Every structure is written in C-alpha cells, then in structure tokens.
Amino acid sequence: MKGHVPTPPELAERMVRRLFRNDSPTSADRILYPGAGTGPFAAAVERVCDAEGWEYPDGHAVETNPEHLEEARDRDLMHVEFREQDYLSDDMLETGKYRYVVGNPPYVPIEGLSEAEKDRYKAVFSTAVGRFDLYLLFFERSLELLADDGILLFVTPEKYEYVDTAEPLRRLLTTGDMHVKSIEHIPEDAFTGLITFPCITTLRRRSVGVEAETHVTLRDGSKHTTILPSDGDSWASNIRDADLEDMHTGATLGDVTERISPGLATGADKVFEMPAAEVPDTIDDRWVRPTISGSQLQAFDAPHVETVFVCPYKETGELADEDELGVTLDWLEQHRDRLEDRSCVEKGKKWYAWHENPPMQDLLQSKIVFRDIAKEPRFWPEREGKIVPKHSVYYAIPKDSVRLNDVMEYLNSPEARMWMEAHCQKAHNGYYRLQSRVLSDLPVPAEWADSFQATL
C-alpha cells in the first residue's frame, strides 16, 4: 500500500507486548493487521507468544502491495493468513469482528491520492474531511471492525491530537463506548531516517457513560493522566499537561489584532531580493523595501535588516504601471525570462508582479514579527512600519485599542509561550509551527478583553 513505512522489529514487539498486557491471547481470539506491509507485527506476535508460552491468536493480515505480501509470506508465520485486499474497501466489513487490531497505518497526505480515491473516501468515511491523511481513515475502519471487548494499538503521527482535519476522528475516539486508554509520544526518530513525531495510541471499548482517564507518556519521560475532550476539540493542552483554563478571558489575539499573516511570496526571490548594500543605481529607491527572513530574526531588540526587495507596488497595494517604474522597469526587463516562467504569470498576472499581492496598507504599519517555525516562540517589534517580511516571517498588527509594546510583551511571556507550546503543531526537531489560525485563538489579558467587548 502507498505510504508504507517499515516498522522496526523492536517497536513492533514493544507494541505487541502492550497489546497483550493483562490480556493474553488464546487461539479463539482474532487479531487483525491492517496495512500489514511485510508482516513485522505478525512476526512480533509469534515471538512474544513463544517467549511467554501463550497460544497464538487467529491472525488476518491485509495488504495491497504484492511485493510486501511476498516478503511477509516468506516469513512462514504459523498463525496468520496474508491477503491482498484494500483495507478501506467495503469488502473488509464482511470479514467479521476482531479482538485485537495492531499496526502502523500508511501515512499518505491528500496530495498523494487520486481524485477518484478522494471522492470514494469522502463518500464513505466521516474522517475524510478537509486535507485528510489516510491513517485517519484506517482508525475509523478499525473501530468498525473492533469487537465489543476489543483493543487497538496504532503507531501514527501525533498530529491527529490537535490538527483541525482530525476533529472528526477525535470525536469518534472519545464518544460512545470508545476509551483512549493511553497515548505515548515515542522518539521522533523512531523510524530510521525519518522524523515523524510518532505516538502509540491504545484504544479499547468500555461501558457507555463511564468516564475513563487516559494515561499519557511524553518524550521527556514524564507521565500523567487526563480526561480528553469529547467534542472534537484539540487534545494538545491535555496531552502536554498544560493547565490553561485560567487564561480564558473572553477575547483572543485575533480579536485585538487587525491581521496575523505570513509574509510575502514573490515567486522569484532570487530576482526580487538582494543585499541592501548592493542595490544597483538602475533601481529607483521608490521601489525598494527592506525585508527580513526568519533566519535574520536573531537576538536583537528589533529585526536586523540586511536585504531588500525590489517591490513594484505602490503604497496603496496596487501594482505600478510600466511607465511609473521608470528605469526600474529596464532592470526588471533584464530578468524578464525568469519572471515570466512563474505559475502566477501563467494564471494571468503581469510578468513583473509578485506571486502574492502585498497588502501594503497593512504592511507599512508598526507591527510584530516572528518566525513561522521556532524552537521557542519569540516575537520582535517592527515599529517603523517599513519592512515587507518574507514568507518565512509572520507579522501581527495590533488594533488601536492595544499598545504594540504590551502585545509583544504578552506574546513573549511564559503564560503565552505555555499556551503556544500546548496548541501549536510540532515541526522537525521539536520546533513549533506558529500558524495564524492557531495564534488567533490565543487568550489575551482581561483588560484587553474588556476593551474588545466595549467595541462590540
């Protein structure tokens, strides 16, 4: 199956031992291996059962890749039948119920699916919404096949705990008779050569109406228990054990800012951007704007500007006409071939236009700038309102009712940082993605909330 990532044998065995903890199998129990790949979990089951003296369960493994199936069958495992079958097809529902389900579902983002596949999945699965990933559907199908006393273990990316796309799945996992028994964040490099931020999720069915805690283990080894929300909301603060209830004041950062946006994409930075000290005389200063990238936001009190954009846009945000550009147009003509070879031009934009139209009336204001991906969230003031940030830098423009310094001080506070670390999506090496839609929900101080409410 597409999206297959081999599961290390030691991880498979560790998961199987957890699957059978206090619940050892018998030959009457059925076990299902969805997206079985080359059979690492089935092999781990036989190793564990042999070591513990347990009976083998009755195994059924499903995979669509013939090469993986051949390798799995070459293992000569005794308890399992490997079948070439699409786990997400309706035929799977006719295979009955399973006491155990264990595996590493394929990770395929929506871009990796054909239009026909997208349409088919959206017609069948409640989790196939927005920019869904295939492993979300594997969760949903597995719940349909899980027996009344069943238990499921999956290793997947942790992001299903908090991304908007996974809201329907979170609701499925916490309503009815489902109980998220445990979530363990395992090392980010658990899959050799890949950085995936994986987690092991243990699910089992329980009596309806009985509230059950979830045991959480984080990558630093810390452990706690929590009650996960059942309405589909993000689990991030619960999983990361952040007590954020006292922060809610009735207003958010989105309420007290005019705009929170990423910087500009020109579609040809190698043409439009250059060192500030190397701007040729053939470019009129009127069409030069200082810019900054995420890497240039260093330990300074203000952004450290080293480069500029050639910006053929007026202060109103309108693209300048060719005759307005004067000698700058002659310079742009030298790069015309490169500028015309952009998707935005193919879609009808003028050959010297940027990929995105800059909202100059917003950009040319005092603002707060910050990296789109950061090890620790940090925010800088850009008080002069001159910088046009690159796409790797986000910016926030406070409303007149709040002072820029106050907003920046709050954003750099431990309380705000704790909230961001609990809610922001994880990126490579423990970094956080500071996305505008997430930051817009950041609760702000009570006095700002009062000012916001007074304007309604």
C-alpha positions in Angstrom: 0.0 0.0 0.0 1.2 3.5 -0.7 2.6 5.4 2.3 4.2 2.2 3.8 6.9 2.9 6.3 8.6 -0.2 7.7 8.1 -0.7 11.4 11.4 -1.5 13.3 11.1 -5.0 14.9 11.8 -3.7 18.4 8.9 -1.2 18.1 6.6 -3.9 16.8 7.4 -6.2 19.7 7.0 -3.4 22.2 3.5 -2.6 20.9 2.5 -6.3 20.8 3.6 -6.7 24.5 1.4 -3.7 25.3 -1.5 -5.2 23.3 -1.4 -8.4 25.3 -0.6 -6.8 28.7 -3.2 -8.2 31.2 -5.0 -9.6 28.2 -3.0 -12.6 26.9 -4.4 -14.2 23.7 -6.0 -17.6 23.0 -6.4 -19.5 19.8 -10.1 -18.4 19.8 -9.2 -14.7 19.6 -9.0 -13.0 16.2 -6.2 -10.4 15.5 -6.2 -8.1 12.5 -3.1 -6.5 10.9 -4.3 -3.6 8.6 -1.8 -2.4 6.0 0.3 -5.3 7.1 3.3 -4.5 4.9 6.0 -7.2 5.3 4.5 -8.6 8.5 6.5 -7.1 11.3 3.6 -7.1 13.8 2.6 -10.7 13.0 6.2 -11.8 13.4 6.4 -10.0 16.8 3.2 -11.7 17.9 4.8 -15.2 17.4 8.0 -14.1 19.2 6.1 -12.8 22.2 3.7 -15.7 22.4 6.6 -18.2 22.1 8.5 -16.3 24.9 5.5 -16.2 27.2 4.1 -19.7 26.4 0.8 -18.2 25.1 -1.4 -19.6 22.4 -1.3 -17.9 19.0 -4.4 -15.9 18.1 -6.2 -16.4 14.8 -4.4 -13.9 12.5 -5.7 -12.0 9.4 -3.4 -9.6 7.6 -4.4 -7.2 4.8 -2.1 -5.6 2.3 -2.3 -4.3 -1.3 1.4 -4.4 -2.3 2.2 -7.7 -3.9 6.0 -7.3 -3.1 5.3 -6.7 0.6 2.9 -9.7 0.7 5.5 -12.0 -0.8 8.1 -10.9 1.7 5.5 -11.3 4.5 4.6 -14.8 3.4 8.3 -15.8 3.2 8.4 -15.4 7.0 6.4 -18.7 7.2 4.4 -17.5 10.2 2.0 -20.1 11.6 -0.9 -18.1 12.9 -1.7 -15.6 10.2 -3.1 -15.5 6.6 -1.9 -12.7 4.4 -4.5 -11.4 1.9 -4.2 -9.0 -0.9 -7.1 -6.7 -0.1 -7.9 -3.0 0.2 -8.4 -2.3 3.9 -10.7 0.7 3.1 -13.0 -1.2 0.7 -16.5 -2.2 1.7 -15.5 -5.9 1.4 -13.5 -5.5 4.7 -16.7 -5.1 6.6 -17.7 -8.6 5.7 -14.7 -10.2 7.5 -16.3 -10.0 11.0 -15.1 -8.5 14.3 -11.6 -8.7 15.8 -10.5 -8.9 19.5 -7.1 -7.3 18.6 -6.1 -4.7 15.9 -2.5 -3.6 15.7 -0.4 -1.8 13.1 1.3 1.1 11.6 -1.3 2.7 9.2 0.1 4.2 6.0 0.7 7.9 6.1 -0.5 9.4 2.9 -1.5 13.1 2.8 -4.3 14.1 0.5 -1.9 15.2 -2.2 -0.9 11.6 -2.7 -4.4 10.5 -3.5 -6.1 10.5 -6.9 -9.3 12.4 -7.4 -11.2 9.2 -7.7 -9.8 8.0 -4.3 -10.6 11.3 -2.6 -14.2 11.1 -3.8 -14.6 7.5 -2.8 -13.3 8.0 0.7 -15.3 11.2 1.2 -18.5 9.3 0.4 -17.7 6.5 2.9 -15.7 7.9 5.8 -16.7 10.6 8.3 -13.0 11.3 8.9 -12.3 12.1 5.2 -12.8 15.9 5.5 -10.6 18.8 4.6 -6.9 17.9 3.9 -7.2 14.4 5.4 -4.5 11.8 5.8 -5.0 8.2 5.0 -4.2 7.0 8.5 -7.3 8.8 9.9 -9.4 6.5 7.7 -7.6 3.5 9.0 -8.6 4.5 12.5 -12.2 4.8 11.5 -12.3 1.5 9.6 -10.6 -0.3 12.6 -13.3 1.0 15.0 -15.9 -0.6 12.7 -14.1 -3.9 12.9 -13.2 -3.9 16.6 -15.1 -6.4 18.8 -17.1 -5.4 21.9 -14.2 -6.4 24.1 -11.6 -5.3 21.6 -8.3 -3.5 21.9 -6.5 -1.5 19.3 -2.9 -0.2 19.1 -1.7 2.0 16.3 1.6 4.0 15.8 0.8 7.1 13.9 1.9 10.8 13.7 1.0 12.6 16.9 -0.6 15.5 15.0 -4.1 13.8 14.9 -4.2 15.0 18.5 -4.5 18.7 17.5 -4.9 19.4 13.8 -8.3 20.7 12.6 -8.6 17.9 10.0 -8.6 15.2 12.7 -11.5 16.8 14.6 -14.0 14.1 13.4 -11.5 11.3 14.4 -11.0 12.8 17.9 -14.8 12.8 18.3 -15.0 9.2 17.3 -12.3 8.1 19.7 -13.9 9.8 22.7 -17.6 9.1 22.3 -19.9 6.1 22.7 -18.0 3.1 24.1 -14.5 4.0 23.0 -11.8 4.7 25.5 -8.4 6.1 24.7 -6.5 4.1 27.3 -3.1 5.5 26.7 -1.0 7.8 24.4 2.8 7.6 24.3 4.9 10.0 22.4 7.9 7.9 21.2 11.2 9.3 20.0 10.8 11.5 16.9 13.4 9.4 15.0 11.8 6.0 16.0 11.5 5.2 12.3 15.1 5.1 10.9 15.9 8.0 8.7 12.6 9.7 9.2 11.4 12.5 11.6 7.7 11.7 12.1 6.8 12.7 15.7 5.1 9.4 16.2 2.8 8.3 19.1 1.4 4.9 20.2 -2.3 5.1 20.8 -4.1 2.3 22.8 -7.9 2.1 22.4 -10.4 -0.2 23.9 -14.1 -0.4 24.3 -15.8 0.3 27.6 -19.2 0.6 29.2 -21.1 3.7 27.9 -21.3 6.5 30.4 -18.2 5.5 32.4 -15.6 8.3 32.3 -12.1 6.9 31.9 -8.8 8.6 32.1 -6.1 8.5 29.5 -2.5 7.7 30.6 0.0 9.9 28.8 3.7 9.5 28.4 5.7 12.3 26.8 9.1 12.2 25.1 10.9 13.5 28.1 9.7 10.5 30.1 7.1 12.5 32.2 3.8 10.8 32.8 0.3 12.0 33.8 -3.4 11.1 33.4 -6.0 13.3 31.8 -9.6 13.3 30.6 -9.7 14.1 26.8 -12.4 16.4 25.5 -15.1 14.5 23.6 -16.3 17.3 21.3 -13.5 17.1 18.8 -11.5 20.0 20.2 -7.7 19.8 20.2 -6.2 17.5 22.8 -2.9 19.4 22.8 -3.2 21.0 26.2 -4.5 17.8 27.8 -1.7 15.7 26.3 1.0 18.2 27.2 -0.4 18.6 30.7 -0.8 22.4 30.5 -3.4 24.0 32.8 -4.6 26.8 30.6 -8.2 27.3 31.9 -7.3 30.4 33.9 -6.1 32.1 30.7 -9.5 32.3 29.1 -10.9 35.9 29.3 -13.5 36.1 26.6 -11.1 37.7 24.0 -8.3 36.3 21.8 -5.3 37.6 19.9 -7.5 37.5 16.8 -9.9 40.0 18.4 -7.2 42.6 19.3 -5.2 42.5 16.0 -6.1 43.8 12.6 -4.1 41.0 10.9 -2.0 37.9 11.6 -0.4 36.8 8.4 2.6 35.2 6.8 5.0 37.4 4.9 5.1 37.8 1.1 5.9 35.2 -1.5 7.3 36.8 -4.7 7.7 33.6 -6.7 11.2 34.7 -7.6 13.1 35.8 -4.5 16.5 35.4 -6.3 15.4 38.2 -8.6 13.5 40.5 -6.3 15.7 40.2 -3.2 19.3 41.4 -2.8 21.7 42.7 -0.2 20.8 46.3 0.9 24.4 47.4 0.1 24.2 46.0 -3.5 21.2 47.7 -5.0 22.2 49.0 -8.4 21.8 52.6 -9.4 19.3 51.5 -12.1 16.7 50.7 -9.4 14.8 53.8 -8.1 14.7 54.0 -4.3 10.9 54.4 -4.6 10.6 50.7 -5.5 13.0 49.3 -2.8 11.6 48.0 0.5 13.6 46.4 3.4 12.8 42.8 4.0 13.7 40.1 6.5 13.7 36.3 6.7 13.2 34.0 9.6 16.9 33.3 9.9 17.6 37.1 10.2 15.4 37.3 13.3 18.2 37.0 15.9 18.8 38.1 19.4 18.3 41.8 18.7 15.7 44.1 20.2 14.5 44.8 16.7 14.7 42.9 13.3 18.2 43.0 11.9 17.7 44.1 8.2 20.4 43.1 5.7 18.4 42.6 2.5 15.8 44.5 0.4 13.0 43.7 -2.0 12.6 45.3 -5.4 8.9 46.0 -4.8 6.9 47.2 -7.9 3.9 48.0 -5.8 2.6 51.4 -4.7 1.7 52.2 -1.0 -1.9 51.6 -1.9 -1.0 47.9 -2.7 -1.6 48.5 -6.5 0.9 47.1 -9.0 2.7 50.0 -10.6 2.2 50.6 -14.3 5.2 50.1 -16.5 5.6 53.8 -17.2 5.6 54.6 -13.5 8.5 52.3 -12.9 10.9 54.3 -15.0 14.5 53.0 -15.0 13.5 50.2 -12.6 11.5 48.7 -15.5 14.7 48.5 -17.5 16.3 46.5 -14.7 13.3 44.2 -14.4 13.4 43.6 -18.2 16.9 42.0 -17.7 15.2 39.3 -15.7 12.0 39.0 -17.8 12.6 35.4 -18.9 12.8 34.2 -15.4 9.9 36.3 -14.2 7.6 35.1 -16.9 8.4 31.5 -16.0 6.2 31.5 -12.9 2.8 30.0 -12.2 1.3 33.3 -11.2 2.1 34.7 -14.7 0.7 31.6 -16.4 -2.5 32.4 -14.4 -2.8 35.9 -15.8 -0.6 38.1 -13.6 1.6 40.7 -15.1 5.1 39.5 -15.8 6.8 41.6 -13.1 4.1 41.1 -10.4 4.7 39.1 -7.3 3.2 35.7 -6.7 1.0 37.4 -3.9 -0.3 40.9 -4.0 1.2 42.6 -0.9 -1.4 44.3 1.4 0.9 47.4 1.6 -1.5 49.5 3.7 -1.2 46.8 6.4 2.4 46.1 5.9 3.5 49.7 6.1 2.4 49.9 9.8 4.0 49.2 13.1 3.8 45.5 13.6 5.2 42.5 15.5 7.2 39.9 13.5 8.1 36.3 14.3 9.4 33.2 12.7 6.9 30.7 11.1 8.9 27.8 12.7 10.7 28.2 16.0 12.3 26.2 18.7 10.9 28.6 21.2 8.2 31.1 20.2 9.7 34.6 20.2 8.4 38.0 18.9 10.1 41.2 17.8 8.8 44.8 17.3 9.0 46.4 13.9 8.0 49.9 14.9 8.8 51.9 11.8 6.4 50.1 9.6 8.9 49.9 6.7 9.7 46.2 6.4 8.0 43.9 4.0 8.6 40.4 5.5 9.5 37.3 3.5 7.2 34.3 3.6 9.2 32.7 6.4 8.2 35.5 8.7 4.7 36.1 10.1 3.5 39.5 11.3 0.8 40.7 13.6 -0.7 44.2 13.6 -2.3 45.3 16.9 -5.6 47.3 16.8 -5.5 50.9 18.1 -7.1 49.8 21.4 -3.9 47.9 22.5 -0.3 49.1 22.5 2.2 47.3 20.4 4.7 47.0 23.3 2.0 45.5 25.5 1.1 42.9 22.9 4.7 42.0 22.3 5.5 41.7 26.0 2.5 39.4 26.5 3.4 37.2 23.5 6.9 36.7 24.9 5.5 35.9 28.4 5.8 32.4 30.0 2.0 32.1 30.0 1.6 32.8 26.3 4.5 30.5 25.5 3.0 27.7 27.5 -0.3 28.1 25.6 1.5 28.1 22.2 3.6 25.0 23.1 0.4 23.2 24.1 -1.6 24.2 20.9 0.9 24.7 18.1 1.7 21.9 15.6 5.1 20.3 16.1 7.7 20.5 13.3 11.1 18.9 12.8 13.5 18.5 15.9 10.9 19.7 18.4 10.2 23.1 16.7 6.8 24.6 16.7 4.7 25.9 13.7 3.3 29.4 14.6 0.3 29.4 12.3 -2.0 32.4 12.2 -5.2 30.3 12.7 -3.8 28.9 15.9 -2.3 32.2 17.3 -5.7 33.9 16.6 -7.2 31.7 19.4 -4.6 32.7 22.0 -6.4 34.1 25.0 -5.4 37.7 25.9 -5.4 39.6 29.2 -8.6 40.5 30.9 -8.2 44.3 30.4 -7.8 43.7 26.6 -10.9 41.6 26.7 -12.8 44.5 28.3 -11.6 46.8 25.6 -12.6 44.4 22.9 -16.1 43.8 24.4 -16.6 47.6 24.6 -16.2 47.8 20.8 -18.9 45.3 20.1 
